[in-house]
Amino acid sequence: MKSAAQFWDEQAEKYAKQPIADMRAYNATLDRTRSYLAKDQRVLEVGCGTGTTALHLCGSVGHYIGSDISSDMIRIASEKAFAQGARNVAFKTAGIGDIATTATPFDAVLGFNLLHLLPRLDEDLRTIASILKPGGLFISKTFCSLGPKAPLKWRLMKIALPVFQALGKAPFVQFQREAELKERIAAQGFDILEARHFVTDVSVPFIVARKLA
């Protein structure tokens, strides 16, 4: 069975070329995230993929690090940063646990479209808390579950998911209620500041949590 890193390496080139499905929701996510950031901050994005979000947000902070388990995703992200002349952003191949062994505390950690892909979610949330300064922010937006308005194709994809996973054509995916996700975040020493939705057909909550002192 291929590893998660191998799976995402294989997807990297295709992923980089895919258009953003819902630009309105994406831009709303960027705007709301920026409202929590400041020019003197040191920020980490985990699961940064090919760096699109990092390159949109890095201008709002002092220093931005994007990390991902896929070396091919990081290669593409680094090439994009060089082409755009982004000076305060760096990309590195690393999982959340790898970051914890070398990182000095961050003002904010971001994780978008990621938490549902983590088999050891509670452990990773605990690690994220450990690399944040007291009062630091964890900002995420991630898939939880299909809502009543979810398109039929999404429901069919959920039914077929185990088959695609067995064939190595789909990654690990965790389905959970939004309330459960917020409870799991809070259990690692966070206070939930806000939870809102920019899409309506599926449950993809945007959650901002502050690390308790």
C-alpha positions, 0 to 999 in steps of 0.5 A: 500500500502506498504512503500518503506522501506517495499518493500526494506526490502522484497527484501534485502536477494534476492538483497544481492545474486544478482551478479553485472550485468556489472562488467566492468561498475561497476569497472569503476564507482568505479575507477572514484569515487575513483579519487575524494576521499581522505584519510582525507575525511568524506563521506556519501553514501545514498541508500547504499543497502547491502553495497557492494559499501561502502566496496569497497570505504571506504578504500579510505577515512577517515570515510564512512557512508552508509545509507538506508531506509531498515533496512534489507539492513543495517543489511546485510551491517553491517554483511558484514562490520564486517566479512571483518573487515572494521573499518572506515565504519558505516551503519545506517537506515535512509532516506536522510531527516533523515541524514540532522537532525543529520549530520555535513557537509560531504566532499562528498555524493554518491548516486548510482542507487538511484535518479530514485527511489526518489519521492521527488527528488528535495527536496532530492537534496536540502537536499544533498546540505545542508549537503555538505561542500562548494566545496563538491562533490555529485557523482551519477550514476542513471538510466534516460531512455531507449536508442535506444539500450535497449534490448526488455525485458527492454522495456517490463518491462517498459510497465508492470511496472505500473501493478507490482507497483499496486501489490506491486511488483515494486518500484516507478521509475522516467523516465527522460532525462539526461539533465533534471536530470543535470538541477535539480542537478544544480538548487540546487546549484551545478556545474556539473564537468563531466557526462559520461557513462559506459553503452550504452544500457540505459541512466545511467549517472555518474555525478559529481557535486560540491557544489557552495561556 
